[in-house]
Amino acid sequence: MAESIHLKQACRPCPVCGNDTVEVLNHQRFVLPQECPLPDAFDVVWCLSCGLAYADTPASQATYDRYYADFSKYEDNLTSTGGAHSPADLLRLAETASTIATGVPSRSARVLDIGCANGGLLAALKALGYSDLVGVDPSASCCERTRAVCDGKVMVGALRSLPPGLGAFDVVILSHVLEHVLDLNASVRKLSALLTHSGVVYLEVPDAKRYVDCLVAPFQDFNTEHINHFGFFSLRNLLATAGLSFVSGGTKDIPTDAGARYPAVFGFFRRAPASRIPHPESRIPNPDHGKWELDGEFRDRMIRYIELSRTQLQQIDTRIAPLIEKGPLIVWGTGQLTLKLLAETSLGRAQIVAFVDGNPINQSKKLAGVSVVAPEGIAGLTHPILISTLLHEHAITERIRQQLRLTNPIITLAPDNEAAFTQS
């Protein structure tokens, strides 16, 4: 049987090439916390012209800017990445700093980290001897914490709305930022003006081509925040539209505290020769040949990732349906998996008495009309606890039993866990 392909006109034209005829890969739904400004559904689409996959979201860049300023997960420097507060995050940031040092060996180089979060990467660069460090982040709290760890100049701002008077830099870093940016093309065009004559841009983003190789939770990479899904070629295409040429780079796997791998692609870019810089109104990456670099395997691997995610989601639903129908329960975790399970599985019909989350920014909010409380807030409740994560269930189970001393029955999701879907 021939493969069914669903084409449509995108409400968000491709942020790399401007094409608006796209293929729908998946319709993604969420149940979002109260007052969250982001849309609760969008299509993940694939551009037939340049090969980028992205969320065809109806939200504006201002909406995403407000979300990152007011709902940033990085507000909690203990549970988020970006601050080197866990062994895996410390290793990741140290390795990234080492990679940057190979491309920019001079310790007197002027460094700008856009989207610096809690300052972990700047601190790692400081440990290598770099001293002229500048950070920019949309969260004022993150900026405050970054100032404490890197002794550099740190300002509130974003790639789209940079603070004035920054000056020129020997290296501009965007590490796991571009997957969050709505207006990619206009944003990356700002980068060239930030560079010294010999300056470079260091970019790192999730590697969508290898999502399928690192799949743990269903649709883990299709979330409310990651609205662009790059492969190696689509990243190069994007930077070429801004007159930036690829220098060096590659792929890598990022370790996590839960033992899983996270795929990433990275590269150094510098200003292209003047003859190859596109006209400001053009999205053609190279005026000499006017063609995009395409990856013939990218789409097929994304389709396989989606197929496996759908199967995994159905397996989870089949397991939890009979358990959640037995009565009220507590759901531990309000992360992206929970938002999907509430929208796509029988968890949305469960009688949930409380959500638990360790991130202070999520506490006191409501999800599906139910309050989100700190872990200590469920003391005295005897209902079963559903641990709604496939990455951190062992750590959460230990916290429930050893730290909080709770005896509630525990329900876990992982099919390879001996205790999964049992009340222990």
C-alpha positions in Angstrom: 0.0 0.0 0.0 1.3 3.4 -0.9 2.2 5.7 2.0 -0.4 8.3 2.7 1.1 11.8 2.7 -0.9 14.7 4.3 0.1 18.1 2.8 -1.3 21.4 3.9 -0.6 25.2 3.8 1.2 26.1 7.0 0.0 28.9 9.3 3.7 29.3 10.2 5.7 29.3 6.9 9.0 27.4 7.2 11.3 29.6 9.4 14.3 28.7 7.3 13.1 29.1 3.7 9.7 30.7 3.9 7.9 27.8 2.1 4.4 27.2 3.3 3.6 23.9 1.6 4.4 21.3 4.2 3.8 17.7 5.1 2.0 17.0 8.4 4.0 14.4 10.4 2.1 14.4 13.6 -0.7 16.3 15.4 0.6 16.9 18.9 -1.7 17.7 21.8 -1.1 18.8 25.5 -3.1 19.7 28.6 -1.3 22.8 29.8 -1.0 24.4 33.2 -3.4 27.2 34.0 -2.3 30.6 32.6 0.3 29.0 30.3 0.2 31.3 27.2 1.4 28.6 24.7 -1.0 26.7 22.4 -2.2 23.3 23.5 -1.9 21.7 20.1 0.0 22.0 16.8 1.1 20.0 13.8 4.7 18.9 13.6 5.4 19.4 9.9 8.2 18.8 7.4 9.2 21.4 4.9 9.3 20.0 1.4 11.7 22.7 0.2 14.6 22.8 2.7 14.0 19.7 4.9 13.4 21.4 8.3 10.9 19.8 10.6 9.1 22.2 12.9 6.0 23.0 14.9 3.3 24.8 12.9 2.3 26.8 15.9 -0.1 29.7 15.8 1.6 31.5 18.7 3.7 34.6 18.2 7.3 35.1 19.2 6.1 37.6 21.9 4.1 34.7 23.4 7.1 32.5 23.6 9.2 35.3 25.0 6.6 35.8 27.7 6.6 32.1 28.4 10.3 31.9 28.9 10.3 35.0 31.1 7.5 33.8 33.3 7.4 30.0 33.1 11.1 29.1 32.7 11.9 25.7 34.0 15.4 27.0 34.5 14.1 29.0 37.5 14.8 26.0 39.6 18.6 25.5 39.5 18.3 22.1 41.2 15.9 20.4 38.8 16.8 22.0 35.5 19.8 21.8 33.2 22.1 24.7 32.5 23.5 25.3 35.9 25.9 22.3 36.3 24.0 21.3 39.5 24.0 17.6 38.6 26.9 15.3 37.7 25.6 14.8 34.1 25.0 18.5 33.6 28.4 19.3 34.9 30.0 16.9 32.5 27.9 18.1 29.6 28.8 21.7 30.1 32.5 20.9 30.7 32.6 19.0 27.4 30.9 21.8 25.6 33.3 24.4 27.0 36.2 22.2 25.9 34.8 22.0 22.4 34.4 25.8 22.2 38.0 26.1 23.5 39.3 24.1 20.5 37.6 26.5 18.1 38.5 29.6 20.1 41.7 28.9 21.9 42.6 32.4 23.0 41.6 32.9 26.7 41.4 36.6 26.1 38.5 36.1 23.6 35.3 38.0 24.2 32.5 35.5 24.8 28.7 36.0 24.5 26.4 33.2 25.6 22.8 33.9 24.4 20.3 31.9 26.5 22.8 31.3 29.3 20.2 29.8 31.7 21.8 29.5 35.1 25.3 30.2 33.9 26.8 26.7 33.9 28.5 27.0 30.5 30.0 30.4 31.3 31.2 29.0 34.6 32.9 26.1 32.7 34.5 28.5 30.3 35.7 30.6 33.3 37.3 27.5 34.7 39.2 27.1 31.5 40.7 30.6 31.8 38.2 32.7 29.8 37.6 36.0 31.6 35.7 38.3 29.2 32.3 36.7 29.6 28.8 38.1 28.8 25.5 36.3 29.3 22.0 37.1 28.1 18.8 35.3 29.2 15.1 36.1 29.2 14.7 35.1 32.8 15.8 37.8 35.4 16.3 35.1 38.0 18.6 33.1 35.7 20.6 36.2 35.1 21.0 36.8 38.8 22.3 33.3 39.3 24.6 33.5 36.3 26.2 36.7 37.7 27.0 34.7 40.9 28.9 31.9 39.1 30.8 33.6 36.3 31.5 37.2 37.5 30.6 38.4 34.0 28.2 41.0 32.6 24.7 39.4 32.4 21.6 41.0 31.0 18.0 40.2 30.4 17.2 39.7 26.8 16.8 37.1 24.0 18.2 36.5 20.5 15.3 38.3 19.0 15.6 41.3 21.4 19.2 41.7 22.4 20.2 44.4 24.9 21.7 47.4 23.1 25.4 48.2 23.1 26.7 44.7 23.4 29.6 45.3 21.0 31.5 42.6 19.1 32.6 39.2 20.2 35.1 36.6 19.3 32.6 33.8 19.9 28.8 34.0 20.2 27.3 30.8 21.7 23.7 29.5 21.2 23.7 26.2 23.0 20.2 24.6 22.8 18.5 27.8 22.0 17.5 27.7 18.3 15.0 24.9 18.8 13.0 27.4 20.9 13.0 30.4 18.5 9.9 31.1 16.4 11.4 33.6 13.9 14.6 31.7 13.1 15.5 33.5 9.9 15.3 37.0 11.2 16.9 36.1 14.5 20.1 34.4 13.1 20.6 37.4 10.8 21.5 39.4 13.9 24.5 37.2 14.6 26.9 38.5 12.0 26.8 42.0 13.5 27.8 40.6 16.8 31.1 39.1 15.5 34.6 40.5 15.3 36.3 40.2 12.0 37.5 36.7 12.8 34.7 35.8 15.2 32.7 32.6 15.1 29.3 31.4 16.2 29.0 28.2 18.1 25.7 26.4 17.7 24.3 23.3 19.4 20.8 21.9 19.0 19.0 18.6 19.5 19.7 16.2 16.5 16.2 15.3 15.2 17.6 12.8 12.8 18.7 10.7 15.8 15.6 11.2 18.0 14.6 7.6 17.1 18.0 6.3 18.4 17.5 7.8 21.8 13.8 7.3 22.4 12.8 6.8 26.0 9.4 8.4 26.4 6.7 8.8 23.7 7.2 12.0 21.7 9.7 13.2 24.2 11.2 15.7 21.7 7.9 17.0 20.5 7.1 19.3 23.4 5.7 22.8 24.0 9.1 24.4 24.0 11.0 22.7 21.1 9.4 24.1 18.0 12.2 23.5 15.5 13.7 20.1 14.8 17.1 20.3 13.1 19.3 17.8 11.3 22.9 18.6 10.3 21.9 19.9 6.9 18.9 22.0 8.0 21.1 23.8 10.6 23.7 24.6 7.9 20.9 25.8 5.6 19.6 28.2 8.3 23.0 29.8 9.0 23.7 30.1 5.3 20.6 32.4 4.9 22.4 34.7 7.4 25.7 34.7 5.4 27.4 32.4 7.9 29.5 29.5 6.6 30.1 26.2 8.3 33.7 25.7 9.6 33.6 22.5 11.6 31.3 20.4 13.7 29.6 17.1 14.1 27.2 15.1 16.3 27.4 13.9 19.9 25.4 12.2 22.6 24.7 14.1 25.8 24.5 12.0 28.9 21.7 12.5 31.4 21.5 11.8 35.1 18.9 9.1 34.4 21.4 7.3 32.2 19.7 8.0 28.9 21.4 9.6 25.9 20.3 12.9 24.2 21.4 13.4 20.6 22.8 16.7 19.5 24.4 18.3 16.5 26.9 21.2 16.8 29.0 23.5 14.6 31.2 26.5 14.3 30.2 29.1 11.7 31.8 32.4 10.5 31.0 35.1 8.0 30.9 33.8 4.5 32.9 35.6 1.7 31.2 38.7 0.6 30.3 37.2 -2.7 28.3 34.4 -1.0 26.3 36.5 1.4 22.6 36.5 0.4 20.7 39.7 -0.2 18.9 40.8 3.0 15.5 40.0 1.5 16.6 36.6 0.1 16.3 33.2 1.8 18.5 31.5 -0.9 21.4 30.0 1.1 24.0 30.4 -1.7 23.4 32.8 -4.6 25.8 30.8 -6.8 23.6 27.7 -7.0 20.4 28.6 -5.1 19.9 25.2 -3.7 19.3 23.8 -0.2 21.3 20.9 1.3 19.0 18.0 1.9 19.3 14.8 3.9 17.6 11.9 2.2 17.2 10.0 5.4 15.9 12.7 7.7 12.1 12.4 7.0 12.1 8.6 7.1 13.8 8.6 10.5 11.3 11.2 11.8 8.4 9.0 10.6 9.9 6.0 12.4 10.3 8.0 15.6 6.7 9.0 15.4 5.5 5.4 14.8 7.5 4.1 17.8 6.2 6.9 20.0 2.6 6.1 19.1 3.1 2.5 19.9 4.8 3.3 23.2 2.0 5.8 24.1 -0.6 3.1 23.4 1.2 0.6 25.6 1.3 3.0 28.5 -2.4 3.7 28.1 -3.2 0.0 28.0 -1.3 -0.5 31.3 -2.6 2.5 33.3 -6.2 2.5 32.2 -7.3 -0.3 34.7 -5.3 1.2 37.5 -6.5 4.7 37.4 -10.1 3.6 37.2 -9.8 2.1 40.7 -10.1 5.4 42.5 -8.4 8.7 43.3 -4.6 9.1 42.8 -1.7 11.6 43.1 0.3 12.3 40.0 4.0 13.0 40.6 5.4 15.2 37.8 4.0 17.9 35.6 6.6 17.6 32.8 6.0 17.1 29.1 5.1 13.5 29.4 2.3 14.3 31.9 1.0 17.0 29.6 0.8 14.5 26.8 -0.7 11.7 28.9 -3.5 14.0 30.1 -4.3 14.8 26.5 -3.8 11.5 24.8 -4.5 8.7 27.3 -7.0 7.7 30.0 -5.0 9.7 32.5 -7.2 12.6 31.4 -10.2 10.9 32.9 -8.5 9.9 36.2 -9.7 11.3 39.5 -6.5 13.2 40.4 -6.4 14.8 43.9 -3.0 16.5 43.5 -0.1 17.0 41.2 3.4 17.0 42.7 6.4 18.9 41.2 9.7 19.8 42.7 10.2 23.0 40.6 8.9 26.0 42.7 7.8 27.8 39.5 5.2 25.1 38.9 3.9 24.9 42.5 0.7 26.8 43.3 -0.4 26.6 39.7 -3.2 24.3 38.5 -3.1 21.6 35.9 -6.4 20.1 34.6 -8.1 22.1 37.3 -6.0 20.4 40.1 -3.4 22.1 42.3 0.3 21.5 41.9 2.0 21.1 45.2 5.5 20.6 46.5 6.5 17.1 47.5 6.0 17.9 51.1 2.4 19.0 50.3 1.1 15.4 50.0 1.9 14.4 53.6 -1.2 12.9 55.0 -2.7 11.8 51.7 -2.9 8.0 51.3 -3.9 7.7 47.7 -1.6 5.8 45.2 1.1 7.9 43.6 1.5 7.6 39.8 5.1 8.6 39.0 4.6 10.2 35.6 8.1 10.0 34.2 10.1 7.3 32.5 13.5 8.9 33.2 13.5 9.6 36.9 11.2 7.1 38.5 13.9 5.4 40.6 15.1 8.7 42.1 11.5 9.8 42.8 10.6 6.4 44.3 13.6 6.7 46.6 12.6 10.2 47.6 9.1 9.1 48.4 10.2 6.2 50.6 13.5 7.4 52.1 13.2 11.2 52.3 9.5 11.8 52.7 8.9 8.5 54.5 5.6 8.0 52.7 3.9 4.6 52.5 1.5 5.3 49.6 1.2 2.7 46.9 3.4 3.6 44.0 2.6 3.1 40.3 5.3 3.4 37.7 5.2 3.5 34.0 8.4 1.8 32.7 7.5 -1.6 31.1 11.0 -3.0 31.9 10.7 -2.1 35.6 9.8 -5.1 37.8 7.7 -2.8 39.9 5.9 -1.2 36.9 2.2 -0.9 37.2 2.2 -2.6 40.6 1.3 -0.9 43.9 4.3 -1.4 46.1 
